[in-house]
Every structure is written in C-alpha cells, then in structure tokens.
Amino acid sequence: MTDRTERPARVRELNLYRQYFELVAAGTKTIEVRVKYPHLADLTAGDTIRFRVKDTDETCDVEVLRVTGYPDFEALLDGEGPSGVNPTATRDQQLADIRTIYGPEKEALGALAIEVTRSEPPPA
C-alpha cells in the first residue's frame, strides 16, 4: 500500500541576483530568504531549487533541507542568524538589502527561510 502523503520531489526555478548566486554556488550561502508567496507554500524538504541568474543560462541546483516561516525579515534574521543568509554582510546591511528587494507590502505576507545545500559539487 502506498502512502498518499508521499510525493515525488519537485524542481522549482527561482531567479537570484548574481551576488547571491555566487554565494550559493560556492556553498557559503545556506539560507535563502523569500516572501511567503502562495506559490511557495508547498515547498518542502527534498525539493530541488534551480537558481538562475536572471536573463542568463547560468544555473545552480540546491536541495531544500528545511523551510521555516517567520512574520517578517527581522524575525527571520534573528531566528536564523545572518551568517547563513549572507556571510559577507552584517545583519543590519542584510536587513536593508532584503527590504530594498522586497517592499513593506511584500514583507507583510511573511518571510521564508529556505535552508539549502548544493545538489552538485561547487565549481573548482
């Protein structure tokens, strides 16, 4: 008998700014921050995200290890710690950068911390 709650892992394509793409590709960025959009509501551990640098063919596949919801970006950075989100910037700089990408109306939807690991080895 098959457990109907099990489902095959899916591949999601998401765009990523080059600076963050490079950190993911190097394996140093392990927490991706997203707004809690309805199309991400069923994202779960075991899924694959194929990050793409917008308007290029450059991609990097990661496996989702965990998805955790937060009421806002500040709570997310406090809960996750800033080093996994962007090891090259301070917490305050990250908060400012995230809020530049997503306005207050988007942040009001809630925030997702998506813990990821490289599905393929980083480039040599």
C-alpha positions, 0 to 999 in steps of 0.5 A: 500500500502506498502512502498518499502523503508521499510525493515525488520531489519537485524542481522549482526555478527561482531567479537570484541576483548574481551576488547571491548566486555566487554565494550559493554556488560556492556553498557559503550561502545556506539560507535563502530568504523569500516572501511567503508567496502562495506559490511557495507554500508547498515547498518542502524538504527534498525539493530541488531549487534551480537558481538562475541568474536572471536573463542568463543560462547560468544555473545552480541546483540546491536541495531544500533541507528545511523551510521555516516561516517567520512574520517578517525579515527581522524575525527571520534574521534573528531566528536564523542568524545572518551568517547563513543568509549572507556571510559577507554582510552584517545583519543590519546591511542584510536587513536593508538589502532584503527590504530594498528587494522586497517592499513593506507590502511584500514583507507583510505576507511573511518571510521564508527561510529556505535552508539549502545545500548544493545538489552538485559539487561547487565549481573548482 
